[in-house]
Structures are given as structure tokens and as C-alpha cells.
Amino acid sequence: PFMLNLQTDRGGKPTFKVGEFLNMSMSMNGNGTAYCYYEDVTKTTARIFPNQFQADAWMKAGNIVRLA
């Protein structure tokens, strides 16, 4: 089956405080496109992938993308 893996530097159930950086990495076991969004406590949503550093949503299997 297709798998998407998200990891943080804070383990499997991370918590972040207002003002802290969100450090995550993403990989997939198959080729495909990925879009990641972040919703803050005020319900404001922002797309964090693709972004200005990697404009293409296409990912190759096994490649690791850092989301910050």
C-alpha cells in the first residue's frame, strides 16, 4: 500500500508552542504529489509544501523533503 511518512524532531505526538519552529520531514514509498498545510490555533491555514524552496509538489519514492 501507498505510505506517506511524516517525522518531527519531537517524536510521534509532538506539541509546539506559539512562536516555535515546526521542523518536519516527509517521504513517500511511491512516486506522487504531496500538499501539506498547517492550521494554527486561530484556524488560519497556510500551505507549507510545495513552497518557495521547492515549488513542485511531485516527489520521487524514498526522497526526503524537509518541511520547516
N, C-alpha and C positions, 0 to 999 in steps of 0.2 A: 504493500500500500504506500501511497504518497505520504511523506512525512515532512513537516516543517519544524525546525528546531530553533527555539529562542533561548538564549542563555544570558544571564546577568552576572556581574561580579559579586552579587549578593545572594546567590543560590536560587532555589526553585520557587520561593514565595517571597520575593523582595518587597520591601517598603521603602519609599523615598519621601523625604520631607521637602516642603516648598523651598525652592532655590537650589536643591541638589541636582547634580547631573545624572541623567539617565544613560547608563552605559550598558548596551546590549549587543549581542551578535546574533546573526541569523544565518541559517543554512538550510538547504533542502536536499532530499535524496534523489530528486529528479529535476530535469530542466523545467523551467516555468517562469511565470511572472509573480511578483510579490508586491503588495502595497501594505505599508504599516502606518497606523495612525496612533496618535497619543491624545487622550482626553484628560484634561486637568480637572481639578476639584470644582471649577465653575462651569463645567460641561463644555468648555471651549475645545474644539477638536482641531488638530494640526497633523498634516501628513509628514511623517519623518522618513519615509522611504517610498519611492525614489526622492532624492533631494538634490541640492546644489552640487554635492560632491559626487554623486552617482545618479545621473539623470535618467538612466534606463532601468525599467522595472524587471528586465529579463535577467534571470540568474541561471548559471550552469550548476548542475548537480555537484555537490561537495564544496563549492566555493563558499567562503565565509565572508559575510558583509558585516561591518561594524556599524551599529546604529548609535549615534550619540546626539 
